[in-house]
Amino acid sequence: MIIWRDGVVRRLLGGWPGAVELEVDVDGSPMRALAYPQLVGDVLVGDRVLLTASALVRGLGTGGYAMVVAVPDRLPPDAPPQAGHIVKARYTPLQPMVLGVDEQESPWHEVLRDADDLAQMPVVVADLHSALPAVVAGARLAAERAGSPAPRVAYVMTDGGALPAWFSRSAAALREAGWLEATITVGQAFGGDLEAVTVHSGLLAARHVLGADLAVVAQGPGNLGTGTRWGFSGVSAGEAVNATATLHGRPVASLRVSGADPRERHLGVSHHSLTAYGRVALAPADVVVPVLQGELAELGERIEEQAQALTRAAAGHRVVRVSVDGLAAALEGTPVRLTTMGRGLGEDPAAFLAAGAAGVHAASFVSGYQGGQPA
């Protein structure tokens, strides 16, 4: 089940907050690897490292790197005693112990102990992690047009993809640029600015601890899917709609769309969105349809037709049409490189325009900017 490798670090290739890229010599051949210093300690040139390389060897989507499990000849010192007893990635060899934002030792425990209401905070729910920067770009564009300050945005990262938040270059870059107030890792995910036990407590922390105007809920990088109706990690998008509604927030459903995916089930509106919002979500959400024009007009008509089916779902969703005027330029100005399923903004613009339109609509509840219109 696990392919192990033992090698020596030859080069440090760079990195970003929480992660370091390495070139490791394994039996005379270079292997690209990734280390999380907060789990394994600092890694230096010349260190012997133990790696797991299963996904890399198998050529899977999560296989861009071998993962450093330990620096066995130079183990990091024991961490000093600190508050927190929440264990995540439980019963795996690398299970970190963290301070949960709502646990008894947290300074925010009293704030969150009886918290039960998001006070109508808009929450954009997305299937793929790649939607995050586009959603934030759309929200900022809407606020700018309204003459309002940029909204304080919190990212609630679920555990359907990567578990360590450190793997996300996008979240790190958005945080550094001031586009994100914080990342909150929930469920088995860890490494965020705040840790929470569930999506519910993560959303409440976004509102009552961070003072967020808007939250985005999406899994970390590394969507899992089997090509079946129910076998994909994005099912959790429907559950996030339910959590938002339960806590009296405003659920905004960002559609996963594509005009370039070679798989028919993902063209137009992905079957992931149709299942998550149409079958899993039991509370109504605003389903945002981008108004696509020009070369994308035909695709836009297909997306709207597919989305209309969600109004007939048990949840009783509302489809709203949102203009994408000026959104392409806003997307080009994001502090991260936009990419989804290996395709960039130029190769699959509809994917990012749809996510950006959801951000525009969500911001209308914050800034007063005119967002979407009922379809």
N, C-alpha and C positions, 0 to 999 in steps of 0.2 A: 504493500500500500504506500510505502514511503521509499523513495530512492535517495540514499544518503551519499554524500560526497565529503571528502576531506581535502583541504587545499591551503595554499598560502597566499595572503594578500600581496599583490604586486603593485597595484595602483589604487589611489582614491580618485574616483571619477567625478566627485561633486556630491550634490545632494540638496536638500531643502529641510526646513524645520522638522526634526523628528526622524529623518531618514538619511542614510549615507549610501551612495552607490560605490561599488567596488569592482575591481577586476581581480579575480582569484585564479591562481595557477592550480589546475587540477590535473595531475598526471601529465604535466607538460602542455596542456591546452588551456587557453583562457576561458573563464566562465564569468558571466556578468552576475553580480550578486547584490543583494540589498540587506542592510543591517539597520535595526532600530536600536540606537544607543541606550534608550531608556529601558530596554529589555535585556540587552547583552553587554552593555558597557561600551566604551570607546573602542574603535577598531583602528589599528595602525598598520602601516606597510610592514610586512615581515611577520605579522601575526598568523598563526595557524588557526583556521576556522573550520567548524563543522557546519555543513550545509544540508538542507533538504532541497532536492532538485526535481521532484516528481513532475510538476507541471511543465517545467522548462524542458525536460527530456522528452515528455510526451507531446510538446508543442501545443499546449492548451492556451486558452485566452488569458489565464492567470499566470502564464509561464514566462513572463518577460524576464524574470530574475530567479536565480537560486536564492534561498532565504538563509541568512546566518542564524543558526540556532545557538551557537556558543563560541566563545573565544577560550578554548579549554585550558590553555597554558597561562592565561592571565585573566582570571575571573574577576569581575568587578567586586568591590567591597560590599558588605551587607548595607542595605539602605538604613539610614537612621530611623528610629521609631517615629511614626507619624500617625496622624488621625486617618481613619478610613478602614473599613473592613469588608468592602464590597469586592468580591472576586469575580473577574470576567474571564472570558474564554475558559470557563470552568472545566477542571479536570483534564486540561491539555497540558503538555510539558511546559508551556510558557503561559501560565495563568497569572496575570498581574493583579495586585490588590490596590484598589483605588478608593478615594474618598467620594462617595456618592453625594450629589448636591442636596439630596433630601434625607440622608441618613442622620442618625442621632448625633454624631460628632460634627456634623456640618454646621457652619455658622448660619446657614439658611434653613435649617430644619424647622424652626418655629414659623418661618414665612410660608413654608410649603406643607406643613403638617395638615392644615385644614384647607389649603388652596384647592379650589374646585371649579374655577371659572376663568376662561381666557378673555373675557370682556370683549367678545366679538373680534379678537385679533385675527386678521386673515392668515391662513396657512395654505401655502402652495404645496401640493402633493405631486411628486414626480416619480416615474418608474426608474429612470436611469440617473446615475450620479452626474453624467455629462450635462444634464439640464440645469444644474445649480448655477453656473456663472451666467447663463442666458436669462434665467429667471431674475437674478439680481440686477442684471443690466436693464431688463425691461422695467423693473420697479424704480430704478434710479432715473430712467428716462421719463417715466410718468411724473415723478416728483419734480424733476427739472422743469418740465413743461408747465406744471402747476405753480412754479415759483416757490416750491416748498423744499425744506431740507431733505437730503437723501434719507430714506427710512433706515432705522436700525434693524438689521436683518440677522436673525439667528438661524443657523443650520442645524437641524436635528438629524443626525446620521444614524440610520437603522443598521441592523446587523445582517442584511441579506447579501452584501458583497464583502469587501474587505472589512476585517474586524478592526485593525489599527487605523485610526484617523490619520496617522502619520504617513500612510501610503498616498494620500491625496495631495498631489501638487496643487490642484485647483483650490482646495480649501485653504492651504497654506498661503498661496499667492493672494487670494481674495482677502484673507485676514490681514496680511501684510499691507495691502493697498487700502485698508480701511473700509472695504466693501462689505465685510462680514463683521458683526459684533463679536461672535464667538461660534465655535462648533460644540454641540452637545452630543456626546455619544451615548446611545441607549441600547438596552438589551445586552448582548454579548460584545458589542462594539466598545472600544476603549481608546483612550488617547486624546479625547477632546479637551477643550478648555474647561468644560464641566462634564461630569459623569452622571447619568441617570439610569434608573432601573428599567423604565418602560417609556414608550412614546408619550404616554399621558404625562408622566412626571417630567419628561424632557420638555414638552410643550409648556407646562406650567412654569418650569424654570426659565424658559425663554421669556415668558411674560412677566413673572413676578421677581425674578432675580436679575435678569439682564435688562428688563424694560424694553424688550424688542417691540417694534411696531409691526413686524411681519416675520413669519417663520417659514422655512422651506424644509420639508421632510422628504428625504430620499435615502436610498441605500448608499453605502460606500462604493468605490470603484469595484467592478468585477461582477456584473450581473450574471446570474446563473439561469440557464434555460435548457429545456430538453426537447423543445419542439412539440410539446403536448399542451392541451388546454390549461391544465392546472400546474404543470411542473415547471414553474419559474419563480424566482425570488421576488419579482415585482408584484406578486399577489398582495404583498404587504401595503401597497399603495391604497387599496380599498380599505384595509384595516386602519390606515392613518386617517382616511376620511371619517370613519366612524369615531375614532378617538377625538378628532377635532370637534365634531358635532356634539359628542357627549359632554365636552368641556365648554360648550357655548362659544366656539370659535367659528370662523367663516371658512369652510373648506373650498378651496379653488383647485380643480383638477387640471393638471397640465397633461395634455395628451402626448403620448409617444407617437410621433409620426415620422414618415420617411418618404422621400421621392426617389431614393437611390438604393435602398436595400434590395439585394438580389432575391430575397425570400418573400414570396407573395404574402405570407401571413403578417409581414411587418410593413407592407406598402400601404400608403395612406395612413389610417389609424392602425397601429399595431394591435394584434389580438391580445397582447398583454394589457393594454388600456381597456379594451372592450370587456375583458373578463374581470379585471380588478375593479373597475368602476361599475360595470353592468351587473356583476354577480356577487362580488364580495362586499362592496359598499352598500350599506343599508340605510344610510342617511344621505339627504340630498346635498349636492355640491354644484358649484358653478363650473361647468365644463367649457373650457375656453377653446374656441375655434379661431385660428388666425385667418384674417381675410387676405388671401393670397391673390396676386394679380400678375399680369404679364405672362411670362413663361410658366409660372406656377399656378395659373388660374384653374386649369383643369384639375390639378392635384388638389387645389383648395376646395373645389366642388365635391370631389370624392371624400375629402376629410369631413366636410360638413354633413354630407349624406350619411356617412358612417356614424358620426357623432350624434346625429338625431336619434339613432336607435337607443342611445342612453337615456333619452327623455322618457322612454317607455319602460325602463327598468323599474324594479320594485322601489328603488330609492327615490324616484321622481326627480332626477337631475334637471337642471336648467342649462341649456346651451346658450352661451353668449358669444357673439362675434366681435372680435377685437381687431382694429386696424393695425397694420404693421408699418405704417408710414414712419420713416425715420429710424425704424428698429434695426435695420441692417447695419447702418452706420454705428449705432450704439453697440451692437454686437462686435463689430470690428475693433471697438475701443476697449474691450475687456482686458484686464491685466493678465489673462491666461489665454493659452491657445485653445480655441474651441475644437473639440473632437468628440465624435460619438461613433462607436463601433468601427473605429479606424478611419472615419470620414470627417473632413473639416467643413468649415462654413461654406466654402465655395463648392464643395462636392455634394452637400446635402443641406441646403439652406433652410428648407422647411422644418427640419428637426429643431433647429435653434430658434427660428421665428415662432414656432408654436410654444416653446418654453418661455421665450421672451414675452410673448403676448399674455401668458399667464401671470407673469410678473407685473406687466402693465395693469392688468385687471385687478390684481390683489392690491396694488398701490392705490387704486382709486378709493379704497376703504380707509386709507391712511391720509392721503393728501387732498382728497376732494377732486383729483383729476378725473375727467370723464373717461371711464374705462369702457367695458364692453356693453353691447346692446343685445337684448334677447333676440335669438334667431327665430 
